Amino acid sequence: MKTSSAFPLLLITFSLLKVAASEEGFCSSPYSVVNSDTDSNTLYWKVTNPTLSPPYLRDLPGFTRSVYRKDHALIAPESHVFSPLPEWTDTLGAYLITPAMGSNFVMYLAKMQEKSRSALPPFDVERFIFVVQGAVTVTNASGASDKLIVDSYAYLPPSFQHSVKCDASATLVVFERRYASLENYVAEPTISSTEKQPLLETPGEVFELRKLLPTSLAYDFNIHIMDFQPGEFLNVKEFHYNQHGLLLLEGQGIYRLGDNWIR
């Protein structure tokens, strides 16, 4: 059996951010390329209907906010390249983070179409899926099924036999990584939703925080949902060896990565 460091929860953290919009300033509602008749009240609709660029830059050929550095990358919506996911049925994927960029995990968007179905991850690879649009059904080897709607998620341990099926259409955020095991600790499948997770104390901070996975040594990463109201910010300035994958679910803001302030 493989072993890892004494504190595997520190290896990697994935965050999903929600930033409330105000009337003006950097938290203001951005221009949208989506028709105004679109139901903008749908939860996380900006993930699947993103603002590709500010209106004053729409006609500038080659414009992108995307950047790639040795210690961080920003993959803006205009840089999402979708192609068929290997062995998935009728599903397009856009990879946002991969080991080729220096990470020890994979993060991608999966757009499932009608009657589509997932493939299994490689052997010894764990998977986390979070639904941002539509609904899917997760079925295990014994035939037991759970329906996941928007804001629901599933953690699927390494080598856990399962399938993800979609009757209509759905968009998922998917995280996968090779599991770092500890002797006598076993990660269990988890099906839940954000609203079922309690708000946690954030000493010195003002945002709302929820953790979606158990804080047990059996789980070698965690998923955070972080809610920011206008004017709120992350007070701590993080310098560490953790790896992060982050997706902005709602709103907009400014984020410092390395020496760059990115909007």
N, C-alpha and C positions, 0 to 999 in steps of 0.2 A: 504494500500500500504506500502511496506517495505521502510525503509529509510536507508541510509548509512552515512558514514562520509562526511564531507564537501568537501573533495577532492578525489572522488572515482578514478580518474585517477592514483592516487599514489598507489592504492592497488596492482597492478600487471602489469608487463611489459613483453611481449614476444619479443625475439630478434631472427632474422635470420641473420647469419653472412656469409660474403664472404671475404676470405683472399686470395689475389693474391700470386702466388708462384714465388720464385726467383730461381736462379741456384743452390745455396748452402745455408747452414745454416738452422735455424729452420723453415724458410718459404720455404724450397726447396720442390720440387715435391716428394711426398712419393711413395714408392713401391706400386704397385697395383696387386691384385690377379686376375684382369680381363685380359682376353686375349688381346694382343697388337693390335689385329684387331678391337677391340671395338672402336666405335666412341667417343673418349674422349672429343671431342669438344661440345658434347651435353650439354646444360645448366643444371647444377646441377646433372650431371651423377654420381658424387661421392656419392650422397645420396642413390641412388639405387644400386650402385656398389662400396661399401666401401672397403677401405683398412682394412683388419681385424687385421693385426699386421705387424710390421716391418719384413723384410725378415730374419733377424738373430734371430727372436723369433718365427718363424712360427712352428718350431718343438718342442717347449717347451710346454708340456702338462699343461693345466690349466692357461696359461698366459692370462691376461686381463688387460686393463687399467681402467676398471670400478671400481669405488669406491662409497661407500655409507656412508655418515656422517650425523650427526643430523641436520646440516644446509645446506648441499649441496650433490649432487650426480652427478657422471659422468657415463652415460650409453653408453659405447662404442659399435660400431657396432657388435662386436663378442658376445655381451650380449643381442642383440635384439632377443626376442622370439616371433615369429609370431603364432597366432592361430585365428580361425574364430571369427570375430566380431559379438557380439550378435545382431540378427535381421537384419544384413546386408546380402545381397545376394552375394555369391562368392567373399568374401572380407576377407583378412587376416589382422590382426592388431597387432602392437607391442606397448605396453604401455611404455612410457618413464618417465612420471611423473603422479602420482595419489595421491589422498588424503591420502592413506595409508602411503605415505612418508612424510606427514605433509603439503602438499600444499592444496590450496583451488581451484585448477583447475586440469584438465586432459589434458595431451598432448600425442598424439600417432600418429604413422604412419599407414596409411591405404593403402594396396595394393589391388586395385580393378582389377578384371579380366574381361574378355569379358562378356558383358550383365549383369554386376553387378549393384547393387543398394544399396543406403544407407538406414539406419533406421533413425528415428527421435531421437534427444536427449531427455532426460527426461524433464518433464514439468518445465518451468521457467529456463531452461538452454540455454545459448547462445552458438553459435558455430562459429568458424572461420576456413576456409579451405584454404590451399595454395597448388597449384599444383607444384610438383617438377618433374613429369614425366608423359607424355601422355596428355590426355584431358578428361574433364568430362562436363556434362550438368547439370546445376542447374535449377530446375523447381519449381515454387511456386504453391500455391493452385488454382490460377486463370488460370494456364496453361502457363503463360509466362516463357520463357526459355532463359538462357544465357549460352554460351559455354565458358568454362575456359580452357586455354592452360597453358603451363609451364610459371611460373612467374605471373600467374593471381591468384586472390583470391576472396573469398566471405565472408562477415560477415552476419550472420543470427541471428536476435534478438531472445530472448527467446520466446518459444511457437509459433514460426513462422513456418507455415506448408510449407514443402519443400521436395524435393528429389534430390539426386545426383546420376546420372546415368553415366555409362561408356560403350561405344560400343566396345572398344578394351581392353586396359589395361592402368592403371594410378596409380600413387603413390601420396598420399596427406599427408600433415602435418595437423593435426587437433587439435585445442584447444577448450576445452569446460569448462564452469564454470557456477555456479548458479549466475544469474544476480542480481546485487545490484542496485536497482532502486532508483531514486530521484523523488519526486513529481514534475509534470509539465515538466519532461524531458523524451523524447521518442527516443530510438535508432532506426534508420531506416536500412533496408537491404542495403548492400553495395557490389557492384560488380566492380572490377577494376583490375589494374595490377601495378607492381612496376614501370615500365617505365613512367607511368602517374603521379607519385607522385614527387613533386619538391624536390631538395636537400635543406636541412635545414642548417641554421647556427649552427656551433658547436664551440662556443668560447673556446679557450684553447685546442682544439683538432684538429687532422689533418685527421681523417677518414671522409668518406661520410655517411650521415644519411638521411634516408627517413622514414616517418611515414605513415602507411597504412590506419589508421582510423582517423576520425575527432577528433580533440582535444576539444571535447565538453563534458560537464558533463553528457550527455546522455550515453556516452560510458565509462564503468567502467574499461577498460584496453586499452592498445595500443599494436601495433605490429611495431617493428622497423626492417628495413633492414640496416645493417651496412657494408660498404665496406672498407676494409683495403688493402693498397698497401704494398709491402715489406718494412719492417722497421717501419711501422706505428703502433700505439698502442693506447689503451684507457688510457688517462692520469689520469683521476679521479680515486681515490681509494674508491669504494663505500661501505659505511656502512649505512644501512637503513633497514626498515622493509618490503620493497617491496619484492614480490616474482617474480622470473624470470624463464622462460623456454627458452632455447636457443638451436638452431640447427645450426651446421656449414654446410653451403651449398656448399662451395668450399674452396680449399686450406687447409692450416694447420697453426698452431701457438701454442703459449703457453698461458695458462690462469691460473690466480691465483684464487683459491676458498678456502676461509678460510686461513689456513696456508700452503696449498698445491699448488705447481706449477705443472700444469697438461698439458701434451702435447697431 
